[in-house]
Amino acid sequence: MKSHFIALALPFLFITYSSPSTANPFSSCPTIGYLFHDTANVSFVDIDRQTSNAGAISNKFDALGFNATDNYIYGVMGENIVRINNGFVAETIGIEDLPQHDYSAGDIHNNQLYLYAKSQGLWRVDLSTQIATQLLLAQHAIYNLSDLAVHPEGVVYALDDSKNIHRFDLSQSLENNHIAITAATGLKGLRTFSGQFFDSNGMLYIIDAQTGESFIFDDLTPFDNEESFHYEVLQTLPNVENTVDIARCSEAVLAVNGYDFGDAPNSYGTSLSVNGARHEVSTHLYLGAKPDQDLLAQFYPFFDNNGSDDDDQGITFTTPSLHQGANTFITAQVGGFATGYLSAWIDWDNNGNFDINENVIQDVALTGGAHTLAINVPSDAAITNQTWARFRLNDAPNILVQGAGGRGEVEDYPLTITSYDTQESYFWYPSQGTYATLAFEDRWPNQDDYDFNDIVIQYRVGHIQETVTGKLSRLNIDIKLQAYGAGYNNGFAIKLDGISASSIDANSSYVIINNEYKSSVLEEPDSPDDEAVLIFTDAIKEYFSSECENGFLRVYADCDLDKEVTVQASMAIKFTTPVDYPEHLHPYLNPFIFAAPNDGHGFPSPPSRSLEIHLKDFSPTTKANTSLFKSGNDQSENASVSCGVENNCNSYRNNSGIPFAILIPSQWDNPIEGKSILAAYPKIEDYINSNGTTDKTWFIRPEASKVYSLPEE
């Protein structure tokens, strides 16, 4: 319920008028409707089709209609015709030639009050002359009508309590007037259709006082002899029990026209009857060039293309089809001046529903303008000529795939999914469906607590090779930030041992972090022949915040404030031409962290990019400060830039052989803050002392009280 409508009307509810001369009309053609009950109460139904109990009134009324000529409500009270003012106080009006009957249905059109009484007939009362004219003879008035409504063209319609809808032909003489068309609606159960009215667009809106269900007949054609009587089932309304009639200005457009709906088939949750996705149309926030406005969801195969330029055009796909296992780009054009939150779903398995795991974008904050985002297409997505995507831009986060939103817009798109390129082969480390784990100590070259939770990253690499030649054509690298227990800020990057920077097609390579697209991923080399360095980010902390102690992420077992924090990224690397697979390129490449710009890292001046921390026996980049080797607790013997290609590195280890970074070939529970990895995983010491020949699965046997247990995925 929109509170401003209640505020306008409520002050008048309990005012008592001493005489008709002090009566005031209602506001000019209000958009709300007035629901009258047989308990001498009145309610309001507003533009969202929600109702609000308003309070007691002094009398019971029926056969009501709102007169847009003078802005009063007219109807019957007992056997009298009355005019009702905005305080719901009635004055009796004497009508010539109107017999006293139990009039159960009524409406107003062009200053004419229409009244129906079963077994008696239908009358039209001219409210200017106060003279009544009978329009329908008693023998044609055989239906139980709780209400009727007059179309803007002057044609009377009524849905009777037996669930049949009628159109009255009142264009001829009294003797020849009759029910022109009757059709069964197919509705079931006990019904009392006491709330019926038209809006200025000829939309017939009906409320059932028995159930609170509401319906809209959206394609009535008063002069068509083969009318379809198509209707939509709308949401169920509260506060409609014992409703005897509704009065609403027929010149007001049903304000649901101020909403935007989707277009996908109704199985995706599109129409109002299934609580479909919808938003308030507003110039504050929308997708595309201007807000798209629907009266009702016109879902596939009908769509809402009304020939104007405000139809769905806010999302642009870079390719007409999506390719299994690849990334696709979209451009979201945001209009208005408010910040919006974009979420999206794609029916990957083409089962006609948006499943919970098909949420591909969630709550990406966007301001006005064009934004490029990327979506990863699962390798097992169903190959199809048509599946569906839904995009919702909302003025608040946490929007669901269905249901009412705030200001914003919903746009649905049909998509095609194509198969893998059969000319390429795919190899993933550790596999496409799982992640390995990288864990770093960021105080190198000095020794710290060795809890290996300073930066913990879930990590996987996809190698795409030409099937015939075996040459490497592309790399896909996915990461998720698992834990951050470092006081310092760090960047994350990858070195490609044996692959030159000049081999990378920089214009076709990119990274997406939390759905934010970045086109610059190749670090500028000192020389084109230098090995390529790929930068995910130079400051991981820019992408998350935590309410846990020290701002740390998932290192305190007793803090739940960080469980939902998400930082994930995908990098796609394309080579200018496919390259021979380097002999000593590890399947997990050469990942490392480095000091973020302007972060002191315990040094007299910020070391920035020159402080790198790699896996044990991996090579640094040309940007590394080589004077840090053999300082502090580092005991590197060979840490040259080229030692990775030569396969003879002896680097990033202390005098006991313990590394400063480790790679676990599976997902792994990191130690909690302050617990050494030696205490959390006792078997690692034997593994290190044996130079990796024994206790190779040390990482699956933790001391449970000393690790942070991740939830099962």
ABEGO torsion letter per residue (X at the ends): XBAAAAAAAAAAAABBBABAAABBBBBBGBABBBBBBAAGBBBBBBAAGBBBBAEBBABBBBGBBBBAAAGBBBBBBEABBBBBBAAGBBBBBBBBGBBBBBBABBBBBGGBBBBBBBGAEBBBBBAAAGBBBBABBAAABABBBABBBBBAAGBBBBBBAAGBBBBBBAABBAAABBBABBBBAGBBEBBBBABBBBBAAGBBBBBBAAAGBBBBBAABBAABAABAGBBBBBBBBBGABGBABBBBBAABBBAAAABBBBABBAAAGABAAAGBBBBBBBAABBBEABBBBBABBBBOAAEABAGBAABBAABBBABABBBBGBBBBBBBBBBEABBBBBBBBBBAAGAGBBBAAABABBGBBBBBEBBBBBBBBBAABBBBABBBBBBBBBABBGBBABEBBBBEBBBBBBBBBBBBBAABBBBBOABAABBBBBBBBAAOABBBAGAGAABBBBBBBBBBBBAAAGBBABBBBBBBBABBABABBBBBBBBBBGBBAAABBAAABBBBBGGBBBABABBBBABAABBBBBBABABAAAABBBABBGGBBGABAABAAAAABBBBBBBBBBBABBBBBBAABBAAEBBBBBBBBGBAGGBABBAEAABBBBBBGBBBBAABBAAABGBEABABABABAAAAAAGABBBGBBAAGBBABBBBABBBBBBBBGBBAAAABAAAAAAAAAGGABGAAAAABBBAAABBBBBBX
